[in-house]
Amino acid sequence: MLSMGKRLRASSREGGASKFTGKDEDEDEDKQPQLTVSRSSCELLLESDVQRHIDVSWDQEAQPTQRPVEIEVECEDSPGMLASMSRAISHASVNIASVVLKKLPAGYGVARFEVMVATQKDLDRVFTKLQGTKGVLHVARSGANARKSKRRRLRSSIVPPNLMSDE
């Protein structure tokens, strides 16, 4: 189902299906209509105005396009660590668009990679390969689409293994 913020022009095709033209009846050519595609079982969709819904389907032959995803890797600061992480990402059949490294105290570091993925499976492969790399401590998404995890919020209270705490 497609939920629309505005009524959009649709034309009928054979079999009673509608083709979305992408243009609002009184919309400027420059502006893009805002659309939301939801699962048919979505609670918000079930509560919304049925007259604002149209059936949609995905092009089964379409190839997913690659998009950049930022990931953050906490690791040991050791010689060859960048090479090991890059190799792991390469073995996941994913390209690296950029990387920024930061050295932390007590022999640790953070690497922020921007990787190009087409599907969630691609990203899952990257995580699996990185997590299996010697010296990698933690892997998470970062950037605008990152989800705040409990581990990230608590990270500042974790004492690295080579430091001692009075507690």
PEMOKA-V538936 format. One record per backbone hydrogen bond with DSSP energy under -0.5 kcal/mol. CO is the residue of the C=O (numbers start at 1). NH is the residue of the N-H. E is the energy in kcal/mol with one decimal. If there is no record, write none. Layout:
CO:NH:E
CO:NH:E
//
This chain:
1:38:-1.8
2:54:-1.0
3:36:-1.7
7:25:-0.8
9:21:-1.5
11:19:-2.6
13:16:-1.4
14:17:-0.7
17:13:-2.7
18:20:-0.5
19:11:-1.9
23:9:-1.8
24:27:-1.2
33:35:-0.6
34:5:-1.3
36:3:-2.6
36:38:-0.5
39:42:-1.9
42:46:-2.3
43:47:-1.5
44:48:-0.7
45:48:-0.8
49:52:-1.9
50:53:-1.7
52:4:-1.4
54:2:-1.6
58:60:-0.8
59:62:-1.3
67:117:-2.4
69:115:-2.8
70:142:-2.6
71:113:-2.3
72:74:-0.5
72:140:-2.1
73:111:-2.6
74:137:-2.9
74:138:-1.7
75:109:-2.6
76:78:-1.2
78:81:-1.9
80:84:-2.5
81:85:-2.5
82:86:-2.7
83:87:-2.4
84:88:-2.1
85:89:-2.2
86:90:-2.4
87:91:-2.6
88:92:-0.8
89:92:-0.6
89:94:-1.4
90:93:-1.9
95:97:-0.5
95:116:-2.3
98:114:-2.7
100:112:-3.0
102:110:-2.6
104:107:-0.6
104:108:-0.7
105:108:-0.7
107:77:-3.0
108:104:-3.0
109:75:-2.7
110:102:-2.4
111:73:-3.0
111:113:-0.7
112:100:-1.9
113:71:-2.9
113:115:-0.6
114:97:-3.5
114:98:-1.4
115:69:-2.6
115:117:-0.7
116:95:-0.7
117:67:-2.8
119:123:-1.5
120:124:-2.7
121:125:-2.3
122:126:-1.9
123:127:-2.4
124:128:-2.5
125:129:-2.6
126:130:-2.8
127:131:-2.8
128:132:-1.2
130:133:-1.8
133:136:-2.0
135:76:-2.4
138:74:-2.8
140:72:-3.6
143:146:-1.3
149:153:-1.9
150:154:-2.0
151:155:-1.1
154:157:-2.1
155:158:-1.6
158:160:-0.5
160:163:-2.0
//
